[in-house]
Structure formats: C-alpha cells, structure tokens
Amino acid sequence: MKPGLQFRLNQQLALTPQLQQAIRLLQLSQLELAAELRQLAESNPLLEFAEDATEEQGETEVDGEYDNEFESLASVSSDAAPGGSDANDEAPEWTEPEISSDEPIDFSSSNGSGNGSGNRDEEGMEPQNAAAESLQEHLLWQLNLTPMEPRAKAIATVLIDALNTDGYLGEGIDAVLAALPPHLKATVEEVEAVRRRLQHFDPAGVASIDLPDCLRAQLEQFDPSTPFRDLALRIVEQELELLARNDMAKLARRLHATEEETTGAAILIRSLDPRPGAAMDTTPVEYVAPDVYARKDGTRWRVLMNPDSQPKLSLNQHYCSLIAQARGDDASWMRGQLQEARWLIKSLESRAETLLKVAEAIVRRQSAFLDYGPEAMQPLVLREVAEEVGMHESTISRVTTRKYIHTPRGTYELKYFFSSGVSTEDGGSASATAIQAMLRKLVDNEDPRKPLSDQALAEELHNKGIQVARRTVAKYREILRIPSSSERQRNS
C-alpha cells in the first residue's frame, strides 16, 4: 500500500426519487398538498382528479393485458377506519430517512370538495366582497377632505405611511424626516405641527409617539367641561406610572385631589383606546380545516379521516389506452409517466394511512384530555408514539406538523398533544399543558384585589402534588400571556 493512501468504509442512505416524493408529500399541509398535486397532474397526462374522471367515465376502456395494469388506484377516503386499509408492498418506507422539518406552521384552510359553484351566487356571478379599509386608506381619505397646503399634505402622507398597525409612529420623527423628499427641506417643528393635526383625525390618537401622547390627544377631543378631564390630562402627562400601579391614595396626594376625583379621572383614562389603529387592522382571518376527526363511540374514541383533507387522484383511462398503440420514444415516455403516476397515488395512500395511524396513537394516549379537558393531558414525546406505531421520530414530527384534528373540545394541531412531564409527589408526572391549565384556573379563580404571586401559584400547585419551581410558573405564565400579579391588580 502506498504511503498516505487510506481506505475508509462508511454507510450512506440513498433516497430514491420516489421516496423523496413520499417524504415531501407527508410533511405538506392540506393547502400545500392540493397545490402540489394540481401541479403534478398538469404535467402528467396519466393523472386526473376524481371529479375530472367522472366526466369521462364510460368514454374509454382499457382491454386485454392492460385491464389490471391501469386499474384506478383511488386515494384513502372517508371509509378509512382505524386499522386502515392494507398497505401495498411497493409503498414507500417511512422509517428510514431522518430529515428534519422546520417549516413554519400553515394556518390556511382547504376548501374541500363541492360542486364547483360554491363561490357563485344564484345568478352564477362571482361574489364581490369589498376589501376592508386599512388604517392608512382611512386616514388618506380624511386627508384629501381636509383643507391643507400641498407642503403639509406631503408631510402628512409620509407620516401616515410610517404608522404601525397600532397607529403609532414607532420609529419617531427622525425616520419621517429621512423619508421626506429632499426638496421639501422640512424642519422638526413643521413635521411635529402636521403630526399634531393627524392626532385629531379618526381614530383619535393616531400618529402618536408613545402611550401618554396617545392618551393626551384623545382627552383633548373631549369638551373642556367634561368632568375630571383636566385632572386626567395631568395624570397622563405626569403620573401615568402611578396610575398603572393602581395606588389611588398616593396618586390623589400627588395631585392634591380627593380620591373620588382621582378615581373619576382614572375611569375616564381607562375608557380611552391605547391602540387606536388596531381596530382597523386588515390582516385576514385564517381558518384551519381538520385532517382527521376524533369521535366518541360508546366508551371508545375513534379516529376518522376527513374525506376532503386529501385530493383524490386516479389514472386517466383514456391516455392509458393509448400506450398500447404508441411506438418508440412516445411509448417509453408514456410508460414512464404511468410509473410516476402509480408511485404518486401509492404515496398518497401511504400518507393518509400514516396520518391516521399516528392520530390514533395520539388519541389513545390522550383520551383523558378528550374526556376531561386540558388538566388531564398526559406527558407525551415523539419517541413514545414512534415506538408504538413502528416509525422513526422524524416521521412523527413531519406527520404532526400542520396537521389538525377536530375533537368535541375544539380543533388542535397534532403537535399540541406533545409536552414534557413534570414530577409529582406520588412519583408520577404531569404534562406541561396540564400544569398550564391548572395555572390558568388558579388565576381565573383568584381574588382580583389580592392576585397570586408566582411563588404563591407555585405553592398552590405544590398543594395539588405538582412539584414546580417559581421560575417555571413564571415561564408558563408568560406562555399563557397572563400578566404579573401587580399588573393583574391594577387592571382589576
């Protein structure tokens, strides 16, 4: 052997194109899957959707040796029951590759199946739904109706464009000055004057720099004779932090006012809108369509596929019949397309069977949650489900990401049912989801005048047998977006 020459043996997993396609289909959401299949069907004449096939049924038939070769392979439908249909021997394996899936969650919905006219009115016209008016559009409309010099209007237009969704000028005056056309040569005082005018547009308080500025602009809209208005302005400009702590006695002493007057001013301030632009947020609401359903059958929970969660593909019988007549390169190309079509259909079947199998395993483990609620959620990790269904953890991760199950308690992403465990006094464990549900219940039932601190919440959980530290309670409280005890007290 020559010096420096070494031999090394290693193992490397080679993914076939068919297996790569199967893995990709498994991790797609409903909307992504529908778009992917539509694109594949457009590029492969041997594929067609079930609704397309019904239009051509009976026009062409496959005879002779091709009767079995081109038999339609339908996707898994609503008849799929727990236990699933028999898996084809040639179906792609899901347990070998370990490819991570870190794609963002998709909360878009699938339209499902229909007669194709669900989006039309009775006269066959497309519905014309008016788009919601944005905050910027609403303010520009008012600006166009407001007598103002062209120079001031140009400044106002830039100010309006710089507002965030809450209606605030988040980046300040300097950012507006930098965005103005150089020929205007506007000063800070000039921009500030225009901003003050915008604050009195509808909704009042927009174009503010911070919360005190926003509340002050709204209070200035009230008639000067409004009870407690002047005192409220003083609080907003000088003592807003003290009001946040809800220390009315100290606030009254600072302002040299009675507690009754201070309370009246506080009520007036709390009637204002701290986020004036949020009401006009035009971000569309997105909906989720479930992939599977969990239903109670006597004392047992059953899992059923949503028949509309996966488009149904079949082989186009007309084009299949042409293969027997094709010659040369045409015949070779069409047979290649046929093989790809068959693999795609089998991959869809395996996807549905895998999803159903994993959902069944999750429902078996979390039946107490379905019966009694979040406080009965059991600790569950990917490895446990992977071992039960005989698949790799990476496969469980893909099949539970952006896949949803509808239950009598609501619709959840399958990943929701996975959480780590916390030790209990009896040697068992409780899931993080269950502990968060207990935490929420404790806060909902607390005395609003004496809200529980994080340490007090930890002690209450300890009394229930849950060994959890104060810092863990603080972390769960932040996850649940529960304010601290001091903030809960002042908001009561």
N, C-alpha and C positions, 0 to 999 in steps of 0.2 A: 504494500500500500504506500502510495506516495506521501511524503511528509505534508501535513496540513490538510489532507483530504479526509473528511469525516462523513459517515453515513448516519442519518437520523430517521427514526420511524415515528410517524405521528398519524393520528386519526383526524379526519376532516369530514364533516357532514355535507353531502352534496344534495341540494334541493332541486328536484326536477321542476320544470315549468308548471306541471300540473299541481304539485304540492305547494309551490309558491302561490299559485292562484287560489288554492283552497284556504291557505293561511290568510291571504288578503281578504277573501270574502268573509271569513269568520270574524274579523275584527271590525268590519264595516257596520255603521248604523243603518237603520231602515232606509233613510233618505239616500245615503251614500250607496247602499246596495241597489236600490231602484235605478239610480243614475248609472251605476256601473253596468248593470245588466242591460239597460237600454242601449248603451254604447256598444256593448259586445254583440247584441242582437242586430244592430245596424250594420256591423262589419262582417257578420257571418250569416249568409242566406239560409243555412241549415237550421237556424234558431228562430223561434217565434214565441210570442207570449200567448197564454191560453186564450185571452179574449180575441186575439187575431186568428187563432186556429179555428175557432167556431165559425168564422165567416167562410172558411174554405173547406169545412168538413164535408166530405162526400164528393168533392170535385175530382180528387185524385186518390189512387190506391197504390199500395206497394204490393207486388206479387212475387211468386216464386221464392227464391232463396233469400230475398230481402225482407220477407214478412217479419221475421224475428229481428233481423239486423237493424231495422229502422222503426221498431216499436216505440211509441211515445213513452218517454220517461217523465212522469209528472212530478212536480215538487211536492213536499210534505204539505198536507192541507189540514183543515180543521178536524179530520178524522183521526189525526195522530193522537194516540193516547199514551199515558205513562207506560214505559216499556218499549215504546217506539216500534217502527217497522223494522224488518230485518235489514241489516247493513250489507251493502254489496261488497263482495270480496275485493273489488278493484277500487273501492272508495279510498280517498287519501287518508293516511295516518295522521292523527293529530298530536301524538305523544312524543315525537322525536325532536323537532326543532325547538330551540329556545331563543325566540326573538322577542325582544321587549316591545311593548306597545305603550307609547307615551303621548298619544294624540289627544287633543282636547276633547272634552265632552261635548257631544252634539245634542241640543235640545230641540231640534226641529222635528216636525211630525211627518208622518206618511199619510197620504190622502186615502189609502186603502182602495178597495175596488168599488166600482159603481157602474152606472150605465153610460158614463161619458157625458152626461148632460147635467151633472150636479152643480156645475158652476154657471149655469144659464138660467134666466128667468123663464116664465111661461111662454114668452114670445120668441125664445131662442136667442135673446140678446145677452151679451156678456154683461154682468153687473158692473156698474161704475161706482165703486166705493171711493168717496172723497178722502184724500190723504189728510191726516191730522196736521194742523198748522203748527209749525215749530215755533219756539220762543223767538228766534231771530226773525222769522217771517212776520210774526205778530208785531214785533217792535218796529220793523221796517215799514209795515203798513201804517202804523201810527206816525212814524217819522215823515212819511210822504204827505200826511194830512196836517202836519204841524208847520206853521209859518216859521221859517228859519233860513238864515243866509246860506248860500251854497257852501261856503267855507266851513260853517258849523255843521252842516249836514254831512260833509265829507268826514269830519272828525267823528260824528255820531255813528256813521256807518261802520267805521273801523272799531269803535267801542262796542257796538252790538255784535260784530263778528267775533270779538275777543271774549265774549261771555261764555262761561261753562254751563253745564246742564242745570246747576242750581241758581243760575242768574247772577253769579258773582264775577267780578273782574279779577280772576285768580292770579294773573301774572303782573298786575299792577299797572300804574300809569306809564312807567318807563317802557314796557313792552308795547303799549299803544303808540307812544311817540316814535319808537323804532319802526313801527308798521305804517306810519303815515307817509304819504308821498313827500319826497324831499322839498318840492316846490312850495308846500304849504308853510313850512318853517313855523309850525305851531309851538307855542310855549306850554309849560306845565299848567300855568294858570288858565290858559284858554281851554285846554283839554278838560281840566277839572270843572270849569263852568259848564261845558256841554254834558259832562257826566252827571252833574247835579240835576240838570234838566231831565236826563233819561231816568233818573231815580223816581221821578214822579209820573212816568208812563205806567201803563198797566202791563204786568202786575207791579204794584208799588214796591220799591226796594231793589229793583234790578240795577245792575251796574254798580253795585256796592263793593267796597274794598274788603270789608270784614263784617262780622255779625253786628257789632254796635252801630256801624254806619248804616247797615240794612234796616235795623230796628228804628233808628232815628228817622230815616227817610219815611218810613211807614207812619210813625207817630206824627210827623209834620203834616200828613194828609188829613188828620183829624181836625175838626173845628176847634179853635182855641178855647172854646167854652166847655169842651169835653172834660168831665170830672177826672181828676188825677193825671191829666195829660202832661202838665208841666213837671210834676213830680216824677212821672215815668221817664220823661226826657232826661232828667237829672240822674236817674238810676242807670239808664242806658249809657250815658256819657261818662259816669264816674264810678258807679258801684255795681256793675253787671256781675262781677265775680262774686260779690257778697250775696247778690240775689240768687246766683246759681247754688250757693250753699244753703239757701232757704233759711238764713238766720234773720228773721224779720225784726227781732228786737234790736239787734245790733245795727241793722240797716236803718231802722227808724231813728236811732240815736245819731247815726252819722248824718242823716238828712234833716235832723231837727224837726221830725214829723211824728204824728201819732202812729201807733201800729195799725189802726184802722185805715188811715190814709195810705200807709205803705203797702198794706195788703191790697187795697183797691188799685194802686199803681202797678203792683205785681200782676194782678189779674189782667189788667189792660195789656201789659207787655206780653204775657203768655198767650194772648189772643192773636198776636201777630204771627206772620209766616217767616220763619228763619231761612227758608229755602224758596224764595218766590218763583224761581224758574222751574222748579221740579214738577209743578202741576202741568207744565206744557211739554214735558219730555215725550218725544215722539218715538222712542225706542219700541219697536213692535213686540207684542206679547207672543212668545213662542210656546208651542204645545208639544206634548210628548204622547206618542201612540204606543201602547204596550206591545211587547213581542209575545208575551205569554200571560196567561190568566191563572190565578190560584183561587180555587173554589172549594167550599166545604161540602163533602159528600158523606152525610151522616156524621161519623166521628173521625173521618179521614179527609185530609186535604189532598186534592188532585190538582195537577198542573196540565193546562191545555194550551196548545199553540193558538195564537191569533191568526186566523186564516188569511188575513190581509197583511200580515207582517212581512211576508216574503213573496215577491212576484213569482208566478208560475210559468216556467219555460217548458217547451216541448220541441220536438223535431218537426220541421216543416216537411210534410209528407210529399208535397209536390216536387220540391227540389231533391228529396231523397230518391224519388222515382227516376230522376234524370241521370243519376250516377250510372245506372246500368247501360245507358245509351252513350255516355261520354267516352271519349277516347284520349289517349296520350296525356299531355300535361293537364288538360281540363279534368280528366278523371282523377288524376293524382291529387290535384288541388282540392277537388270536392270531397275526396275521402279524408284528406287532412282536416278540412273544415268539419266533417262529420265527427271525427275523433275528438276534436276540440269541443264540439257541442255536447257530446256524450260526457266528457270529463266535467264540463261546467255543470250539467244537470246533476251528476253524481255529487259534485262538490256542494251544490245547494242542498241536496238531500242530507248529506253529512252535517252541514251547518245547522240545519233545523234539528236533526237528531241530537247533536252535541248540545245545542242550546236547551233543548227540552230535558236532556239527562242532567245537565248542571242545575237547571232551575228546580228540578225535582229533588235533587240532593240538598239544595239550599232550603227549600220549603220543609223537608223532613227535619233538618237541624233547627229551623226557626219557627216551628209550628206554634210554640208558646207565644211568640210575638204576635202571630196572626190571631191567636185566641184571646190574649190578654193585653197586648199593647207593648210599647217600647220598653217599659220597665222589665219585661220578661225576655228581652233579647239576650241570646246566648253568645259567649265569645266564639268567634269563628275566623279561621285564617284560610288562605288559599290552599295550603298544603293539605288540610283535612278534607276538603272537597275533592282535591286532585286524587288523593288516595282512595276515596270512596268510589269515584267513577272511573278510576284507572287511566287518568290522563296526567299530562305534565302541568305544573303550576302556571307556566306561561300561557298554556291553552286556556286555563280557567280565567286568567287575567284578561285575555282577549274576549272571551265569550261573555264576561260580566261587565265589560266596559261599553257604555252607551246602549245597553240592552235593558229593557224595562219590564217589570211585572206588575200587573194590576191585581190588587187584593181588596177585600172589603174595607181595609184601613187606608187605602189610597194607592197611588202608583209610585213605585220606587225603582231606582236603578239597582240592578242586581248587586253592585258593589256596596250598596248601603248595608247589606246584611253581614258584611265582614267587619269585625272590630277586635281589637286586642282585649285581653282579660285582665282584671284587677283582682287580687286575692281577697277572700272573705274570711271571717273568723272561723268558720266551720271547715276551712281547708279547701273550699271550692273556689270558684271565680265568677266574676260578674263582668259583662261586656261594657265597654266604654259607652256604647249607645244607651244601655240600661241605666248607667250611672248618670248620664246627661239627662235622661228623662226624669230620674229621681230629683236631680238638682233643679230642673225646671219646675217640678211640682212643689218643692220646698219654697222656692222664690214666689210662686203664684199664691201660696197659702200663708206667706209671712205677714206680720203686722206692718203695714206701709209706714207707720210712724217710727218703727224700730226695725228696719231691714237687717237681715242676717249678713254678717261679715263673712269673708271667705273662710276664716277659721271656724266660725260658728257653723257654717254649712258643712265643713269637714267633720266637725263633731257630731252633727245630726246624721250624716252618712255613717259614721262610726257606730252610732247607736243602732243603725239598721244592719250592722255586721259588715259594712264595706270599709276596708282599710285604705283610705285615700288621703294623701297629703294636701296641705293648704294650697301649695303651688299647683297641684293637679286640679284642684277645684277652680282656681283662678284661670287655668288654661281652658277647662271645659266651659267656664262661664263666658270667656271671650269667644269660643267657638259658637256658643248659643246666642251671642250678641246680647248678653244680659249685662246691663250697666253695673258698676260697682255699688256697694251699699250706700255710699254718700250720694251718688247720682240718683239712685232709686228713691232716696229720702226726699231730695229736693224736687223730684218730678211727681211726688205723690200729692 
